[in-house]
Amino acid sequence: MSGQNAVREFTAQMSVRAGRWRLYVVLLNTTEQWPEHRFGHSVPTFMDRTDALSVLGFAPVPGAEWEWTEDSETPDDPASPMVLIAAIRVCSWSGVSV
């Protein structure tokens, strides 16, 4: 397919720290600042997340779903508070090509 640019996929992640949610797009192997959106204290709805991605210039890859993982704030400490992390594959419609 000469002359056509492949759509570049990225991972968007969402996590909560100090009671506030933030959504960011991971741009590996670059010095670019990762696009980020901060939410309030309530868990962002699906539409809140989709709208925030759109503002950042990204959209979920067709068929992609949010995947939720839990981690601990302090590795190897079973008493450590849990941290929720969500991730979804996205593509840029704003020209991000790093």
N, C-alpha and C positions, 0 to 999 in steps of 0.2 A: 504494500500500500504506500507507494511513494508519494510524497507531497502531503501526507496526512499526519497530524500529530496525534500520538496516542494520548488518551485521557489519563492523567496522572492521579493515582489514588493516594489518600492519606488516611491517617487514623485520627479521629476526633475523640477526645476523652473528657469526661466530666467527673469532678470529685468535689468533696466538701471538706472545708477546713474552717475551724472556728465558727461552725454553724452556717457558713455561707457557701453556696454552690458556685463553681466556675467551670466553664466549658472552654477548651482550648484545642487547637489543631496542631498535631505534632509534625514539625518540619525537620526531619532528620538530615544530617549531613549538610547543614547550612548554618550561617551565622544570622539568618533572618530571625526577627522576633516572632515567636509563635502567636498567631491570632488568638485573641482571648475575649470571652464575654463573661461578666460576673452577674450572678443572680442574687436574689434576696435569700431569706432564711428558709422558705418553703421549698419542697422538692419541685423542680421545674417539670411541667407537663411535657408530653411528647411534642405538642405544638410550640411550647416555649423553646424547647431545644431546637426544633426545626427552624423556627424564626430566627433564633440566635445564629445558627449556622449560616442562614441566608444573609444576614447582616455582615457576617465575616467573609462572605463570598464563596460559600461551600454548600453542597447538597449531599444528602445520603446517597450512596451508590444504590441503584435499583436492586431491590431485594434484600438490602442490608438491614439488620436488626440490631438494636442496642443489646449489648452483652454486659451483664453486671458481675463484678468480682468483689470479694471482700479481702482486705489485707489488714495487717495490724500496724499501728503507728510505730511500735517498737518491735522489730523482728526478734524472734526467739523468746518473746515474753508473753506467755499465755494469758496474763492479766491485762495486757495492753488493750486500749480501746480499738475498736474496729474502724476501718476506713472503707467506705464504698467507692468503687471506681467503675464508671460505665464507659464503654467504648463502642464506636461504630465506624465503618469504612465510609469515607466521603470523597467527593471529587470537587475540584475547583471549577467554578464557572466564571471566576473573576480574573483568570489568567495566571494564577500561581502555578509555577512550573518547576520549582526547585526540587 
